[in-house]
Amino acid sequence: MRILQVFLFFVLGALSSAADIKTEEGVLVLNKENFQQATTENEFILVEFYAPWCGHCKALAPEYEKAAQTLTEKESSIKLGKVDATEEQELAEQFGVRGYPTLKFFKNGSPVEYSGGRQADDIVNWLLKKTGPAATDLASVEAVKAFIEAANVAIVGFFKDQSSDLAKSYLSVASGIDDIPFGISANDEVLSNYEAKESDSIVLFKKFDEGQVLYEGDSSEASLKKFIQSNSLPLLVEFNHETAQKIFGGEIKSHLLLFLNKGDDSFEKVTEAARSVAKPFKEQVLFVTIDATEEDHQRILEFFGMKKEEVPAARLIKLEEDMAKYKPETDDLSAEALQKFVQDFLDGKLKQHLLTEELPEDWDKEPVKVLVATNFESVVQDPAKNVLVEFYAPWCGHCKQLAPIYEKVAEHFKDNEDIVVAKIDSTANELESIKITSFPTIKLFKKDNNQVVDYNGPRTFEGLTQFIESGGKDGASVDVEEDEGAENAKDEL
């Protein structure tokens, strides 16, 4: 009897503690004491590690709470939890939290990184995809209608033969896309209602633009995936924290960026013009608006060498290795001008737009010479001099750490007529012959033969001086990608 009482005490105590985890707007409030309990007693739980002062966390909070409410309404067993990482530092350290918010999905206590969006629908869709089948079986017309109505974007495959190549590709693509719900149906009434009785078909339904789009491509996964990604975003996408991942992480790497002031009279006129010409290009070029009044977007303006006074303006960018940029010949942002700008880009008629600063009058006054795009070639190709050049970014922490060392190196060689130590701001000056992907990058341009040698040694006075004195032999690297700790320019954008 005594053993039974003890057993019941522990069982009931455990059940009581599970029920006692505090919730706020449907989200479990987790800490060191209840974290293991929450992540093991719940088969599926998404946990947000946040900081109360973090702006991104504040923006996520209402969407996270809305997602929790939606899951409750669906009678889902999936739970959402949150941890104040500034208070629960031990938990944050245990799970490798390095920024806010960090979201981790626990399945039977084992964590994986959350890779979905930050809007309620994205969170719910990602969780349902991770915990259920790749595509939801829709057995009736009513089920299809409810499925379509529940999401901003939904895809349904209507298949008479679910063993067909198209059906197989559909399910494979569905398993790899987490933020969009996929449905599937072989029900005769459903197929008849959606005019799919004679042949297999895939339809993307959305609550914007044309409402729905029929897939007309082949049965390859690549074609289907491209169709979904190009049609699941609006014809004109607003750049913000929620859409950034879909914009820059998508399959479409060419983007028309429209820099606008949202409160300006020209905003509606330009966006309407862009929307009117975007459709024929939607699988080749993504049309994106960027509100230039937002402080968070100033880095993007700087990346394009633009000032607020130039807005409204358009730029094209190709998100490949060289991050090529293109600028229209005029400031005209009419539908006709935008259509020509994009078409000329696709036809290869545009010349890449390279940024340059004005050459300072005192560019060679200090030991470290200042280079810009206009004087770069004349300095580095001087056959009488070895020229060491640092390609830097003003915001780069590693560049700031290097600055006093680099100045000391320049001072050491200032009286040597055969050696020039120089620097160039690669965010404001772009060169056709040299593409920089990480900061700082250091290169030696050798006299006589103009051979270019990359420096890959330690960023020390001794390392750099030895590199110069050896003619680029010590610390050299013929093919350097990114050294440890280098900051990648595309990541910063």
N, C-alpha and C positions, 0 to 999 in steps of 0.2 A: 504493500500500500504506500509506504514511504517513497519507494522508487517511482511509482506511478505519479505521485504528487510532484516530485522533483522534475520528472519528464514533462508533465503538463505545464509546470511553471516556466520551463525554458521555451517550450513550444509557443505558449500563449504570449510569453514575453517577447519572443521574436516577431510574432504576428503583430503585436501591439506596436513594437518599434517601427515595423515596416509601415504601419498605418500612420505613424506619427511624424513622418518626414514632411516638413512644412512645404506648402506650395504657394506660389504667387502667380496669379492669372493662369493657373493650370501647369506651371513649370515647377518641377521639384527643385527646392533650394538645397544644394549639396555642400557638404563640408567633410573634413577629415574623418569625423565620427560615423557618418552615414553613407559615405561614397561607395565603399565596397558592397554594402548591403544593397544599395540602389542599382549598381551595375551587375550584380549577380542574381538578384531576385527578379529583375526585369530582363527578359530575353533580349529585348531591343531597347536601347536608350541612347539618345543623342545628347551630348553634354557640351555646353558652351562655357569656356573659360574666359572671363571678361574682367575688365577694370572699370570701376564706376565713373572715372573721368574720361574714358575713351569715347571719342565722338562716333566712331564706327559701331561701337557696342550700343550706344544710345540709339543710333539709327536702326540697328538690328532688333532691338528689344520689342517693339510693337509687332513686327513681322514674326518673331519667334513665338510670342504669346498667341498670335493669331493661328500659327501652325499647330500649336498645342491644342487650341480650341477645336480646330478642324479635325484633328486626329480623335479627339474625344467624341465629336459628333459622328464620326465614322465608326465609333466603338472599336477603335484600334487598340491593340495592346502596347503599341509603341509609345514610349514616354520621352519627354524632353526634360532635361535638367540644366542647371547652371551653377557655376562655381565662381565666387569672387576671388580671382587669382591673387589679388593684392593682400587678401586676408589669409588665403589658403596657399601660401607659397610652397609648402612641402608637396602638395598635390600638383601644383603647376610644374614644379621641378621634376616630379616623378613622370609626368607625361610630356615632358619636353616642350612646354609652352614658352615661346619666344616672342610672341606678339599677340595683339588683341584685335578682335576676338579670335580665339582658336576653338574650332569645333571638332569633336571626336565622337565617332559612332561606336558604341559598344554592343557586341553581339555575344551573349553569354559571358560577359566580362572581358572579352578580348577587344581592344580598340583598333580602329582603322581611321585614317584621315577622312574628314568630310570634304567632298569635292563639289558640292552643289552650289546653287545661288543663295542669295540672302533675302529673297522675298518669300512670303508664306507658302505660295504655291510651289515654288522651287524646292523648299525644304520638305514639304509633304510628299511631292512627287519622288524626290530622291529617296526618301525613307521607304515609301511603298515599293519602289523598284528594288531596293536592297533587301527587302524582307518578303517579297512575293515573286510571282512569275514575271518573266520579261514583258509579257502582254496579257492583259486581263481578258478572260473569256466573256464575251458578250452574247448571251443566248436569246435576247429578245430586242425588238425595236425600242421598247421603253428603256432597256439597259443601255443601249447605244446612246439614246438621247440624254440620259442622266450622266453618262460618262463624258460626253462632249460638253455638257453644260457645266460640269464641275471644274473645268480647267480653262485657263486662258488660251492654251494651245493643247490640242489632243490629236492623236493619230490613230486611225482605225484601218486595219487590213481586212478586207472582205474577200475571203478565199473559199472557192468551191472545193479546191484541192489544196489542203494544207501541207502536202508533201511536194508541191511544186518548187521550182528554183526560186521564184519570187517570194513565196511564203517562207522558205528557209532563210533567205537573205533578210527578210523583214524581221524575223525573230532574232537573228544574230545581231542586227543593228539595234533592235530594241533592248537587248541585254547590255549594250555598251553606252546607251544614252540614258542618264539617270534623271535629268531634270524635266523630261517630257513624258506624260503617260501614253502608253501604247495599248490599244485594244485590238481584239481579233474576233472574227465571227464567221461561222460556216452555216448559220441558221438560214433556211430558205426564205423565211419571211423577211429577215433582215436584209439578205442579198437582194431580194425583189424590191424592197422599199428604197434601197440605196442604189438601184440600177446596176447591181453587180452580179446578177444571176448567171450571165453567160460567161463571164471571164473574171479572173482575179483582179482586184483593184485596191489601191491604197489612197486614202484621202486624208489630208491634213486639214483639220478644223481649227479656226482661230477667231478670236473676238475682236479683230481689227482688220483693216484693209479689205480684201475681197471676201473674207469670211471662210472660204474653203478652197483648197487647191487639189486637183487630181494629179497623182504621180503618173507621168507618161514616159519615164525612162526605161532602161533595160533592167535585168534582174541582178545586176552587180551591186554589192554592198556599197562600194564607193559612190556610185551614182545616187543611190537611195539616201545615203548619209548626207551628201551634198545638197540634195533636194530638201531634206528636212531642215538642215541648218540654214539654208538661204531663205526658206519660207516661214520659219518659226519666229523670225524677228520682223518687226514692222519694216516697211519700205524705207522709212526714215527713222533711225534709231537715235534716241537721246542718250548721250554718254553720261553715265553716273556710276556710283559704286555698285549698283545692282546689275547693270548691263556690261560693265567693263570686261568681266571674264568672258562673256559670250562674244563680245566684239573682238577682243584681241586673241582669244583662244579658239576661235572658229576656223573653219576650213578656208573661208574667203580672206585672202591676205592683202587684197587691194582695197583701200578705203578712201572715199571722198569725205573729207572733213570740212564741215561748215562751221566756222567760228562766228557765233552770233551773240548779241546782247539780248537776253530773253525779254527784257522790258522795253526794248526799242520798237519803234513803229515798223521797221523793216523786217522784224522777225517773222511774222505771219506770211508776208509776201515771199520771202526767200524760202521758207520751209514748204510753202505750197508749190512753188516753182520746182524745188528739188523733188518733192513727192510725185509730181506729174511726169517726171522723166526717169524715175528710178526703176520702174518695173522691168523694162527690157534688159537692164544691167544686173538684176538682183543675184544671179548666180556667178557674176564676175567681179562686181564692185559693191561694197557695202557703203550705204549713204548714212553718215553719222553727223548729228548736231552736237556742238560743244558750247555750253554757256560760258562765254568769256568773262562774265562778271563773278563767277565762282572762284574763290581763292584757291581751292584744291586743283583748279585747272590751269593755274599760271605756269606750272612746269611744262605743260604741253605747248603753251604759247612760246616759251623760251626755247623749247626743242626745235620749233620751226623758225626761230629767229624773228618772232612777231611781237609787236607792241599792241597794247589795247587800242591805240588810236587807229590801227589798221582794220579793226573789226567794224562791219562784217567782212569776211574774207573766206576764200576757199583754198584748200590745199589737197593734193592727192599724195598718198603714201603707200609704198609697197613693202609689206612687212616680211621681207626676205632678209638675207644676211647683211646687205648693205643699207637697208632702211632708206631706200631711194625716195626723194621728195620731189614734187612737181608743183609749180605755181602757174596759175593762168596768166595770160598776157595782159588781161584787163581786169578791172574791178567789177565788171558786169556779172551779176548773179541771177540773171533772168534764166528762164527754162531753156531757151535756145543756147545761151552761152554755156550753161552747165552741161547740156547734152553734148555740145561740141568738145568741151574740155575732157569729158570722160571718154568719148569716142576716139579722140586724138590720142589719148593715153593708151587705150587698148590697141590702137593701130600702130603704136610705136613711133608716133610723130613728135612726141614731146621730148625736149631736152631736160635732163635732170637739173633741178634747182639746187645750186650749191650756196651755202651761206658764207658770208664774209663780213668781217669788221673793217672799219676804216683803219688805215695804217697810222699809228701814233707818230707824231713828229719826233719824239724822243725814244723810238723803239730800240735803238742800239746804245742808249746812254748808260744803262746798268750792265753789270757783268752777265746777267741772264737776258739775252736778247728776246724781244717780243716779235713773234711772227704772226702774220695773218695770211689769209688765202692769197692775197695779191703779191706779197713779197716772198712767199714760201719757196717757190722754185728757184728764184734768183739766189737765195741764200744757201740752200742745201746743195745746189748743184755747182757751187763755186769749186772749180777743180784744184784750187790751191789750199782748201781748208777741209779738215774733218769737222763735221757739224753734228753735235749731239742734240737731239730734240725730244722734249717731253710733251706728249699729247695728253692734255689734262681736261678735267671738268671742274668748274668753280665749286660745285657742291660736293665733290668727291672727297670723302674723309681721308682716304689713302694719299690723295694728292696733297692735301693740307699737311699731312704728316711728313711728306717728302720735301715740301717747299724749303725749309731752312737747310736741309742737307744739300739740296740741289743748288741753292744759292752759294753755299760754301764751296761746292765743286766749281761753280762758275768763277768765283773769286780766286780760286787756286790757279785757274788757267787764263785769267784775264789778260796777262801780259804775253801770252803765247799766240803769235800771229797765225799759227797753223790750226788753231782750235777755236771753235765757236760753240758756246753752250746756249741753247735757246729753248723756248717753250711756245706752245700754241694752244689756245682754247678751242678744243675740238667740238664743243657744243655751239660755238658761234662761227667757226670756220671749217668748211668742208672741202676736201680735196678730191679731184677726180681720180688721181692715181693711187691714193692711199685711203683705205677704209679702216677706221678704228672701232673696235667693238668692246674694249674694256679700258678702264682708267686706273692708274696712269699707264700709258704705253711709252716706252723709251726706245728710240732708234738712233743708230749712228750712221750718218751719211758720209761715206769715205771719200777722201779726195782722189783725184786722178781718174778713178773708174766709176765713181758714183754708186758703188755697191752699197746696199742698205742692209744693216745687221741689227737684228732685234736684241735688246738687252733682257736677259732673264736671270740675272744674278741678284744678290741681296741689295736692298735699297739703302746702302750705306755709303759714306764718303769714300771709304777705301775701295769698295766694290766698283763704284762708278768711275773713280779716277783710274783704277787699274784697267777697266774696260776701255777707256779712251786711250791710255798710254800704250796698250797692247794692240791698238788698231782694230779693236772689236773682237779680239780672240778670246780674252778671258771674260766669262759671263755671257757669252754670245749664245743665241738660239736662232737657228735658221728658220724654224717654223713654230712660232709661238701662238697659242690660242688664248688662254687666260691663265695667269699665274694665280697661285693661291691667295685668296682674299681680294682679288680684283673685282671691281664693281662693273656690272654689265650695263651698258647704256640703254638697252631695250628694257631691261628689268626696271630701271629707274623711270622710264617713260610709263 
